[in-house]
């Protein structure tokens, strides 16, 4: 069994050049560090980790840093806009299943209209409405987390990858 795993790993590595493997390892390390920090913040803020909406954002921004949804405007704005939509829908309807679905749809529209489309942020209105979360969720963990994630990604890409990030701030 061990030999099969090693053989498969060697074949996978040989299909890629070493630069891609190294880039993947660096991205994986960055994602692991960011998730670890996120776990620490979830304990400090007394929110269960499942309610902190940044795991897929980390994957996107660390793994595909050049795409438009991985830029700071989309990362920060998308999370804030979608959480705000969720909070408004929750205030108007209460924590209904249909309202959670509507909030996700409306947040997609709002992100498009504001130019802040960030697909991972689509979970925010679902979390807000289905979890009946308070308005403070918008500030912490959403805004604070998005700002911290942006700072982490800036430092990670500049210092570790030695690559420019972001392509644009706004």
N, C-alpha and C positions, 0 to 999 in steps of 0.2 A: 504494500500500500504506500509506504513512504517513497519508495523508488518511483512509483507511478506519478506521485505528486511532484517530485523533483524533476522528472522527465518532462512533464507537462509545463512546469515553470520555465525550464531551459528552452523548450520549443517556443513558448510565448515570448520570451526575451529575445530569442534569435530572430523572430519575425519582425521585431522592431529594432531600430538602431538604438544605441546606448543613450543617446541624448533624449529620446522620447521616454525611455524607461526612467532615466534620472529626473526628467520633468514630472513624470507621473509620481515618482517617489517624493519629490519636493512638494507637489500639490497635495498629496496624501498627508504628509507631515503637517502642512499648513492647515488643512482641514481638521486634522485630529487636535491640533493645538487650539484652534478656534472653537471647536465643539467642547473641549475641556474647559475653556474659559466660560463658555456659555453655560455649561453645567454648574460651574461655581456661582455665576450670577443668578441662576435659577434658584439655587439654595439660599443665596443672600436675599433675594427679593420675595422668597416664599411662593414662587410660581412653580408648578411642576414643569419639568423640562418639556413635556409634551405640549405645553402652552406657549413655549418660546419659539417663534416662527422663523428661525434663521438657518436651520440645518441645510435646506436646499439652496438658500442664498449663498452659503459658504461654498458649497459645491460649485455653483455657477461662477462666482467671482474668482475663486482660486483656480478652478479648472478651465474656464473659458473667459479670461479677463478682457479680451478684446471686443466681445459682442456688446451691442447697445444695452441690453438689459443688465449687464454687469457693470455699468458705469454708475458713479455716485448719484447722479440725478435719479436714475431708475431705482437703484438700491434703496436710497433713503426715501425718496418721494413715493415710490410704489408701496413701501410698507406703511408709510404714514397715511397716504390717500386711502388705501384699502382698509386699514384699521378704522379710519374715520368713517368711511361708508358703513362698515359693520356696526359701529357704535350708533350711527344715525338710524339705521334700519332697526337695530335692537330697541332704541328709544321709541320708535314709532310703532313697532309690532309686538315687542316682547320676544322671548326666546323660543320661537317656533321653528320647526324643521324647514318649512317652506320659506320662511324669512331668511334662514341661513343660506339657502340656495339662491334666493333673490339677491341677497347681499353680495355673494360671490359674483354673480352676473353684473350687478351694478358697479362693483369695484373694478371689473375688467374694463367696462365702459369708461369709468372715471380715470383709470390709469392711461387709457388711450387718449382721452381728451386732454389730460394734463401733460402728456408726453413723458410719463413716468412708468411705462409698462415694464414690470418686473414679475415674471410668472410665479416665482416662489411666494410672492406677497399675496397671492390669491387665497392662501390658507388663513390669512388674518381675519377676514369677515366671518368665515366659518367658525373659527375659534371664538370670536367675540360673541356672535349670536348664540351659538349652541352652548357656550359656556357661561352665558349671561355675565360677561366680564364688565368691570367698571371702567369709567372714563380714564382713570389713571393708567390703564393698560396702554393707552396711546403714548404716554410719556415714558413709562418704564413697564415693560421692556421694549416697546416698539421703537420710539424715537431714540432713546439712549442706546439700545442694542444696534440699531442701524448705523448710528454715528460711530460707535465703537468698532463695528464690523468694517466700516469704511476705513477707519484709521488703521486697523489691523491689516487690511488688504493693501493699503498704501505702503505700509512699512514692509510687509511680506514681499510684495512684488519689487520694491526698490532695493531692499537690503539683502534679501535671500535670493530671489530670482535674478536680480540685477537687470530688471526690465522696467520700462516706464509704465506706470499705471496711475491714474486712468488716462484714457485717450482724450477725454474731455470731462470737465467737472459739471457743467450744466447742459 
